[in-house]
Amino acid sequence: MTDTILIVDDEQDVSDLLVYNLQKAGYKTVTARDGNAALQKARDEVPSLIVLDLMLPQMEGTEVCRHLKADSKTAHIPIIMLTAKAEEVDRVVGLELGADDYVTKPFSPREIALRVKSVLRRASGKTTPAEILKFGDLTINIAKHEVTLKDKVVDLTATEFKLLATLLERRGRVQSRDRLLTDVWGYEGDVDTRTVDTHMRRLREKLGKASDYVETVRGVGYRFADAP
């Protein structure tokens, strides 16, 4: 079954470029030019992933993201944000609202296709070999793509889920930010490691007291504790 990508951008040339290259990569595409249209198409089409520009007429991309994540019908859809280099604050806000990744403009079509593939792979839950991971009151069910804490479901994005599962699988071993970017995000090369810190902060908030399981190793990265 072909994955459908919803492209939300008010610039026609950017939208056309994304449509052409994502279709060339084998995806089906639908488009929206503003925030309200994006919300409607997301509900109607329920795409596999959304490429969302932050600078939109009528409704900013961060607000679109907020609405999508608050709606049970669209909350599970991965989001890749398109941002200008100067929009760091909005980019961080978008990640904290639950977006899975961002790409800065100008971007290469190949980079977009690779990011889409990487996020879809994480969302499918196919990259972690173990079926059930347990640690104290925390349980990660890979098959169900579900995390529970004291038998209560913790609502995580696909990226947060993959990040937590990777750290737990490698508990006791320090994982550098660069290593996490490669193994969780699928990136190699010069990528801003603050992406890891932003996702980690949001993950810890969702884990509550269980966030103590994840230790920060100053100047290096993160480590899941050896024992609860």
C-alpha positions in Angstrom: 0.0 0.0 0.0 1.4 3.4 -1.0 2.0 5.9 1.7 0.2 9.3 1.3 2.0 12.5 2.2 0.1 15.7 2.9 2.2 18.7 1.8 1.2 22.0 3.5 2.9 25.1 2.0 1.5 28.3 0.6 4.4 28.7 -1.9 3.4 27.1 -5.1 6.9 26.4 -6.3 7.9 24.8 -3.1 4.7 22.7 -3.1 5.3 21.6 -6.7 8.9 20.7 -5.9 7.8 18.5 -3.0 5.0 16.9 -5.0 7.3 16.0 -7.9 10.1 14.6 -5.7 8.0 12.7 -3.3 5.9 11.1 -6.1 9.2 10.3 -7.8 10.2 8.5 -4.6 7.0 6.4 -4.8 4.6 8.3 -2.5 1.1 9.5 -3.2 0.7 13.3 -2.4 -2.1 15.7 -1.5 -1.6 19.4 -0.9 -3.0 22.3 1.2 -2.2 26.0 0.9 -3.2 27.2 4.4 -3.8 25.9 8.0 -7.5 25.4 7.8 -7.3 23.4 4.6 -4.5 21.4 6.1 -6.6 20.4 9.1 -9.5 19.4 6.9 -7.4 17.4 4.5 -5.6 15.7 7.4 -9.0 14.6 8.8 -10.4 13.5 5.4 -7.3 11.8 4.0 -5.6 10.6 7.2 -2.2 10.7 5.5 0.8 8.6 6.5 2.9 11.7 7.1 2.5 15.5 6.9 5.1 17.9 5.6 4.1 21.2 7.3 5.5 24.7 6.6 5.6 26.9 9.7 5.0 30.1 7.9 1.4 29.8 6.7 -1.5 32.3 6.0 -4.4 32.4 8.5 -3.0 29.9 10.9 0.7 29.4 11.8 2.2 25.9 11.3 2.8 25.5 15.1 -1.0 26.1 15.7 -1.8 23.6 12.9 0.5 21.1 14.7 -1.2 21.8 18.0 -4.7 21.1 16.5 -3.5 17.9 14.8 -1.9 16.5 18.0 -5.1 17.3 20.0 -7.4 15.4 17.6 -7.5 11.7 18.2 -8.1 11.1 14.5 -4.8 12.8 13.5 -2.6 12.7 16.6 -0.8 9.6 15.4 0.3 11.2 12.1 4.0 12.0 12.0 4.9 15.6 11.1 8.0 17.0 9.4 8.2 20.8 9.7 9.7 23.1 7.1 11.4 26.1 8.6 13.6 29.0 7.7 16.9 29.1 9.5 15.8 32.1 11.5 12.8 30.4 12.9 14.6 28.5 15.7 12.0 29.4 18.4 9.1 28.2 16.3 11.0 25.0 15.4 11.6 24.2 19.0 7.9 24.9 19.8 6.9 22.6 17.0 9.0 19.8 18.3 7.7 20.3 21.8 4.1 20.1 20.4 4.9 16.7 19.0 6.4 17.2 15.5 8.8 14.4 14.6 11.4 16.3 12.6 12.3 19.5 10.8 14.0 20.5 7.6 15.3 24.0 7.0 14.8 26.0 3.8 16.4 25.9 1.3 16.4 22.1 1.3 17.5 19.5 -1.2 14.8 17.3 -2.6 16.9 14.2 -1.8 17.0 15.3 1.9 13.2 15.6 2.1 12.8 12.1 0.6 15.3 10.6 3.0 13.7 12.4 6.0 10.2 11.2 5.0 11.5 7.6 4.6 13.2 7.7 8.0 10.2 9.1 9.9 7.8 6.6 8.3 10.2 3.8 9.2 10.2 4.9 12.8 6.4 5.3 12.8 6.0 1.7 11.5 7.8 0.4 14.6 9.8 -2.0 12.4 13.3 -1.0 13.6 13.4 -2.6 17.1 13.9 -6.3 17.2 12.6 -7.1 20.7 8.9 -7.6 21.3 8.6 -6.5 24.9 11.0 -4.3 26.9 10.4 -4.0 30.7 12.2 -1.8 33.3 10.6 -1.3 36.7 7.1 0.1 36.2 7.9 0.9 32.5 6.9 -1.5 29.7 7.4 -1.0 26.0 5.4 -3.2 23.7 7.0 -3.1 20.3 4.3 -5.0 18.4 1.6 -2.7 19.7 3.8 0.4 19.6 2.7 1.1 23.1 4.4 2.4 26.3 2.8 1.9 29.7 3.9 3.2 33.1 2.2 1.4 36.0 -0.2 0.0 33.5 -1.2 3.5 32.2 -0.5 4.2 28.6 2.0 7.0 27.9 1.2 8.9 24.7 4.4 9.2 22.7 5.2 10.3 19.2 6.9 7.8 16.9 10.3 9.5 17.4 9.9 9.6 21.2 8.9 5.9 21.2 12.0 4.9 19.1 14.3 7.1 21.3 13.0 5.5 24.5 13.2 1.9 23.1 16.7 2.5 21.8 18.0 3.8 25.2 16.3 1.0 27.1 17.7 -1.7 24.8 21.2 -0.3 25.5 20.7 0.4 29.2 23.9 1.1 31.1 25.7 2.3 28.0 26.2 5.9 27.2 24.7 7.0 23.8 26.1 10.1 22.3 23.8 12.6 20.6 25.5 11.9 17.3 24.9 8.1 17.8 21.2 8.7 18.6 20.8 10.9 15.6 22.1 8.1 13.4 20.3 5.2 15.1 17.0 6.9 16.0 16.6 9.6 13.3 18.6 7.8 10.6 20.8 10.9 10.0 24.5 11.0 9.2 26.7 14.0 8.8 26.3 17.6 10.1 23.0 17.7 11.9 22.0 19.9 14.8 22.3 17.7 17.9 19.9 20.0 19.8 17.2 18.0 18.1 18.0 15.1 20.5 17.8 17.4 23.5 14.4 18.9 22.6 12.9 15.4 22.1 14.5 14.2 25.3 13.1 17.0 27.3 9.6 16.3 26.0 10.0 12.6 26.6 11.1 13.1 30.2 8.0 15.3 30.8 5.8 12.5 29.6 7.6 9.9 31.7 7.1 11.9 35.0 9.0 10.2 37.9 10.2 7.5 35.5 12.3 10.2 33.7 14.9 9.5 36.4 15.6 6.2 34.5 17.2 8.4 31.7 20.5 10.0 32.9 22.3 12.9 31.2 26.0 12.4 30.7 27.3 16.0 30.6 29.1 16.8 27.4 28.4 13.4 25.8 24.8 12.3 25.6 22.3 10.1 27.5 22.3 6.7 29.3 19.4 4.5 30.5 20.0 3.4 34.1 21.4 -0.1 34.8 18.6 -0.9 37.3 15.3 0.7 38.3 
